[in-house]
Amino acid sequence: MIQIDPDPSEHPECNYCREFLSPGAQSSGVWNAPILNSENFVVVPTLGHFVPGWLLIVPRKHYVCFGAVPPKFIDEFLDVKRKVEYLLASLYSAPIKFEHGPCSRGLAGACIDHAHMHFVPTTIDLKPELDSEFHHRSIQALDELTSEYRSGRPYFFYETAGGLSSLYQISVIPSQFARMLLARKLGMLEKYDWRKYKGELELRVFLKDLERMKRWEAAGELHA
């Protein structure tokens, strides 16, 4: 049984720790500039931004996946999650959510072993394809991710735009599997790899839309 570390140390080799999550770190550019903040989480645009508004929720401390995040932080995460969902639904559409959940480095298709959950505003649903590929079950609460992690089982978490959550039992899947699947369904497979396609144009569209929304609403409604 894997034990949850309540206070993990900073990992100097981790891009997330090094770029903006360690104490006193400064953002190096638009990719790491927080859209929303809370005490223990930060929201940033994804690199490989081929859908405008594609955001990540990232814990400030170095947990390998959300299943490794201590339960005491779940309420705070859910509050940030609701704000991201409201923001993206207001700008574009309700987002799908997913996480590659490794129990150790390099598993579950994750590119970076620092937890990050994807929020993608799209009408495309990946659940039919995921259901046909992997054994899965519906879940009602995120503490089920904790149970999966503590049992040493890598997982893939997916939530539809309508809020139906599923946990997929996997061992090893291709890196960027969900990106590849979504890009194929959108007819832009050539853009799926964030290492090759950064998505600067789509990010500029999102930032412009976000600024317009901020002018329309009270600024406090968009901050944790």
C-alpha positions in Angstrom: 0.0 0.0 0.0 1.4 3.4 -1.0 1.3 6.1 1.7 0.3 9.6 0.9 3.0 12.2 1.6 1.3 15.2 3.3 4.3 17.5 2.6 6.3 16.4 -0.5 9.6 18.1 -1.2 10.2 20.3 -4.2 11.6 18.5 -7.2 14.3 20.7 -8.9 14.1 18.6 -12.1 10.3 19.1 -12.4 9.2 21.8 -14.9 6.2 22.7 -12.8 8.1 23.1 -9.5 10.9 25.0 -11.2 8.8 27.3 -13.3 6.1 28.6 -11.0 5.2 26.3 -8.1 8.3 26.6 -5.8 8.4 29.5 -3.3 9.3 32.7 -4.9 9.4 31.4 -8.4 8.4 33.8 -11.2 6.4 33.0 -14.3 8.6 32.6 -17.4 5.8 33.5 -19.8 2.2 33.2 -20.8 2.2 29.4 -20.6 2.9 29.5 -16.9 1.0 32.7 -16.0 -1.8 31.7 -13.6 -5.3 32.3 -14.7 -6.7 31.4 -11.2 -5.0 30.9 -7.9 -5.8 29.4 -4.5 -3.6 28.5 -1.5 -2.7 25.1 -2.8 -3.6 25.1 -6.5 -2.9 27.1 -9.6 -4.7 27.2 -13.0 -2.6 27.7 -16.1 -3.0 27.3 -19.9 -1.8 24.0 -21.3 1.2 23.9 -23.6 -0.1 22.4 -26.8 -3.2 24.6 -26.6 -4.9 23.4 -29.8 -8.4 24.1 -28.2 -8.8 27.7 -27.0 -9.4 27.7 -23.2 -7.6 24.4 -22.5 -6.5 24.8 -18.9 -4.8 22.7 -16.2 -5.3 22.7 -12.5 -2.0 21.9 -10.8 -1.3 21.5 -7.1 1.5 23.7 -5.9 3.3 20.9 -4.2 4.8 18.0 -6.0 2.2 15.2 -5.9 2.5 12.5 -8.7 -1.2 12.5 -9.4 -4.5 13.8 -7.8 -4.9 10.4 -6.1 -1.8 11.4 -4.1 -3.1 14.8 -3.0 -4.1 14.7 0.7 -7.9 14.5 1.2 -7.8 17.7 3.3 -7.2 19.6 0.0 -10.1 18.1 -1.9 -12.7 20.8 -0.9 -10.3 23.5 -2.0 -9.7 21.7 -5.3 -13.4 21.3 -5.9 -13.9 25.1 -5.3 -11.2 25.8 -7.9 -12.7 23.2 -10.2 -16.1 24.9 -10.1 -14.6 28.3 -10.9 -12.7 26.8 -13.9 -15.9 25.1 -15.1 -17.9 28.4 -14.8 -15.2 30.4 -16.6 -15.0 28.0 -19.6 -18.7 27.4 -19.8 -19.2 31.2 -19.9 -16.6 31.7 -22.6 -17.0 28.6 -24.7 -18.7 25.4 -23.5 -18.8 23.1 -20.5 -15.4 21.3 -20.4 -14.5 17.7 -20.3 -11.9 16.8 -17.6 -9.3 14.1 -17.5 -6.1 13.1 -15.7 -3.5 10.5 -16.4 -2.9 9.1 -12.9 0.4 7.3 -12.5 1.2 5.6 -9.1 4.9 6.1 -10.0 6.9 7.9 -12.7 6.2 7.1 -16.3 2.9 5.2 -15.9 -0.6 5.9 -17.1 0.5 7.9 -20.1 1.5 11.0 -18.1 4.2 13.2 -19.7 5.0 15.0 -16.4 5.0 13.3 -13.0 3.6 16.4 -11.2 -0.2 16.1 -11.0 -2.2 18.1 -13.5 -5.9 17.8 -14.4 -7.0 18.9 -17.9 -10.1 21.0 -18.5 -11.0 21.3 -22.2 -14.0 23.3 -23.4 -15.4 21.1 -26.2 -18.6 19.4 -27.3 -16.5 16.3 -28.1 -17.0 13.4 -25.7 -14.2 10.8 -25.3 -16.2 8.5 -23.1 -17.4 6.1 -25.8 -13.9 5.4 -27.1 -12.4 5.1 -23.5 -15.2 2.8 -22.5 -14.5 0.5 -25.4 -10.8 0.4 -24.7 -10.5 0.0 -20.9 -12.2 -1.6 -18.0 -14.0 1.1 -16.1 -16.4 2.1 -13.4 -18.4 5.1 -12.5 -17.3 7.1 -9.5 -19.1 9.6 -7.3 -16.3 11.3 -5.5 -12.6 12.1 -6.0 -11.6 10.2 -2.9 -11.8 7.1 -5.1 -8.7 8.4 -6.9 -7.0 8.3 -3.5 -8.0 4.6 -3.0 -6.7 3.7 -6.5 -3.3 5.5 -5.9 -2.8 4.0 -2.5 -3.4 0.5 -3.9 -0.6 1.1 -6.4 -2.8 1.0 -9.5 -2.3 3.6 -12.2 -5.5 5.0 -13.5 -7.1 7.3 -16.1 -9.8 9.7 -14.8 -12.4 11.2 -17.1 -15.4 13.4 -16.5 -17.9 14.3 -19.2 -19.0 17.9 -19.8 -22.2 16.9 -18.0 -20.4 15.8 -14.9 -20.4 12.0 -15.2 -17.1 10.7 -13.8 -15.4 7.4 -14.7 -12.2 5.7 -13.5 -10.4 3.5 -16.0 -8.1 0.7 -14.9 -5.0 0.8 -17.1 -1.4 -0.2 -16.9 0.6 1.6 -19.6 -0.9 3.6 -22.4 0.8 5.8 -25.0 2.0 9.2 -23.8 -0.6 11.9 -24.6 -3.2 9.3 -25.4 -6.2 11.6 -24.6 -4.7 14.4 -26.6 -4.3 12.1 -29.5 -7.8 10.8 -29.2 -9.3 14.3 -29.0 -7.2 15.7 -31.8 -8.3 12.8 -34.0 -12.0 13.4 -33.3 -11.6 17.2 -34.0 -9.9 16.4 -37.3 -6.5 18.0 -36.3 -4.4 15.0 -35.4 -1.3 16.8 -36.6 -1.6 19.2 -33.5 -1.9 16.6 -30.7 1.8 16.6 -29.6 2.5 19.5 -27.4 6.2 19.2 -28.1 5.6 19.9 -31.8 2.6 22.2 -31.7 2.5 24.8 -28.9 -0.8 26.4 -29.8 0.3 30.1 -29.6 -2.6 31.2 -31.9 -5.3 29.4 -29.9 -3.8 30.7 -26.6 -3.9 34.3 -27.9 -7.6 33.8 -28.8 -8.3 32.6 -25.3 -6.4 35.4 -23.5 -8.3 37.9 -25.6 -11.6 36.3 -24.8 -10.7 36.2 -21.1 -9.8 39.9 -21.0 -13.1 40.7 -22.7 -15.0 38.7 -20.1 -13.2 40.4 -17.3 -14.4 43.7 -18.6 -17.9 42.4 -18.6 -18.0 41.0 -15.1 -16.8 42.0 -11.7 -13.1 41.0 -11.5 -13.6 39.3 -8.2 -15.8 36.6 -9.7 -12.9 35.2 -11.7 -10.4 34.8 -8.8 -10.1 32.2 -6.1 
